[in-house]
Amino acid sequence: MAKKINNQIFTDLSQKSDIKQHNSVVNNKFCQRLKELRLSENLTQKELAIKLGKSRTTVYEWETNGHEPDFDTLIQLTRFFWRYN
């Protein structure tokens, strides 16, 4: 019985590690893509921050430290970078 419980704990920890690693990869792609989009518009971090009503430090953290914007800010970013023709 103890072996079965230990195996279950190992499986649970392994799955949590996989999820954490997946989230890290997704977040890293977000960081890279946000920077690409900002640079494609020839904007500095400070200029983008002003347009979004955020601080330059916040934009920096999104691009480098893996911090994620809240849902409302994601919508704001989408509207800013999406151009309707």
N, C-alpha and C positions, 0 to 999 in steps of 0.2 A: 504493500500500500504506500509506504514512504517513497519508494522508487517512482511510483506513478505520480505522486504529488510533486516530487522533484522534477520529473520530466515535464509536467504541466507548467510549473513555474519557469523552467528554462524556455519552454515554447512561448509562454506569455512575454517574457523578457525579450526574446528574440523578435517577436512580432512588434513590440514597442520600439525596439531598435530599428527595425525595417521602416516603420512609420516615420520615426524621427529622421532617418537618413533620407527618405523620400521627401519629407517636408523641407529639409535642408536643400535638396537639389532644386525643388520647385521655387523656393525662396531665392536661391542664387540666380535662377533664370529670371525671376522678377527684377532683381537688382540690376542685372545686366541689361535687360530690355528697357527698363525705365531710363537708364543712362543713355542708351542708344537713341531712344525717342527724344530725350532732352537735347542731346547733341545734334540730332537731325534738324531740330528747330533753332539751332544756334543759340541756345539759352544757357546761361550759367545756373548753378544751383540756386543762387540768390534770386535771379529773375523768375525762375519757375516757382520758387517759394512765395514770392510776392503775388504772382498770378493766382496761386492757390490759397493765399491767406495763411501761409505756414511760415515757419522759420527756416533759414538756410540750413541750420543744424538738422532739422527734421528731414529735409530732402537728402542731406548727406547720409543720415542714418539709414534711410530707405535704400540708398545706392550701395552702401559699403558695409553696414553692420547687420544687415539682415532684418532690420525692423520692418514691420508691415504696416501700411496705412490702414485706417479703419474703412469700413464698407463705404461710407459716404464719400470719403476722399478717393477711394478707388473709382467710384462713379464720376467724380469730378475730374480725375486724371483721364478717364476714358473719353469724356466729353471734350476735354482740352485737346487731346491728341488725335481724336477721330475727326476727320474732315468730311462733312456732307457735301456732295457735289450737286 
